Amino acid sequence: MSNPLRLAFRPFALLYEAIVQTRNQLFNRAILRAWESPIPVVSVGNLSAGGTGKTPMVDWVVKYYLSIGFKPAIISRGYKRQSKGVQLVSDGNNVLLSSREAGDETAMLAWNNPNAIVVVASKRKQGVKLITKRFAQRLPSVIILDDAFQHRQIARSIDIVLVNAEEPFVEAAMLPEGRLREPKKNLLRADVVVLNKITDLEAAAPSIKALEEMGRPLVKARLSIGELICFSGDATMLDEPATAHHLNAFAFAGIANPESFVTSLQPEGVNVVATRFVRDHAPYSATMIRSIRRQAEEQGLCFITTEKDYFRLLGQPELLSIITALP
């Protein structure tokens, strides 16, 4: 965002900050009280509006608890889902809802962690109550709240907060001037701060210094690209890992920071010839998918997309069938 435009948004950012801080003070002074869950709660959230790698961190935390023999449950808002209220996405044995009903990120977490209970709920407290009622005979060991740093209505045992190293922390500003959902000083509420997406330690040094000065435990992290997986029209099956070397590809995605997706492909030998991006969580249309298919066919390209986008397409089989006509 250009400086004149940022300055134009500053009064709105100051107003937004005042509203956020007033609400936080009500919780800090116990005028508003957080509800205590009967099951220990771990929150994974961020300070800015998307693009921090929060969903992979939730996935990592869930897999950690599964690895030590715990039964975890995930509660998410299910952003942009087409269902209402509280919904059970997975009972820890079967995935019950599609990405259209659960939200793409939530569906991905459910499919990738088949032994975890997964719930979507606009009001997380209602999600906890569904879990305690439905699984009363065998309660999960821990509940992971997805994107809940700002959701202070539920008390938590651990608050993990992610910061994007690709966005200079020192210069960060509040919405709509910048991308902060609350002031930087509020990281003092966090139990652990994760500076994520570090690609260059020297470039991240100012952010590291500023975060270390806040005195909260700091973890420095980076994202690592996973295997390239070929998917077919069968929504229940992923084929064997593919070889990325010298692959000429059409990259498409609907994520908060699509540029980082493209950047991550280049070291793996993927030659990104063309791209098409939509806003994070924005729905794909048949018109758009047919358009990129025509362009890919004309240039002799295969498709490549993110894991989250793949699960979004699973919820729209008619679109997946268009895509899977090409490699």
Buried (B, 14 or more C-beta within 10 A) or exposed (E): EEEEEBEEBBEEBEEBBEEBBEBBEEBEEEEEEBEEBEBEBBBBBBBBBBBBBBBBBBBEBBBEBBEEEBBBBBBBBBBBBBBEEBBBBBBBEEBBBBBBBBBBBBBBBBBBBEEBBBBBBEBBBBBBBBBBEEBEEEBBBBBBBBBBBBBBEBEBEBBBBBBBBBBEBEEBBBBBBBBBBBBBEBBEBBBBBBBBBBEEEEEBEEBBEBBEEBEBEBEBBBBEEEEBEEBEEEBEEBEEEBEBEEBBBBBBBBBBBBEBBBEBBEEEEBEBBBBBBBEBBEBBEEEBBEEBBEBBEEEEBBBBBBBBBBBBBBBBEEBBEBBBEBE
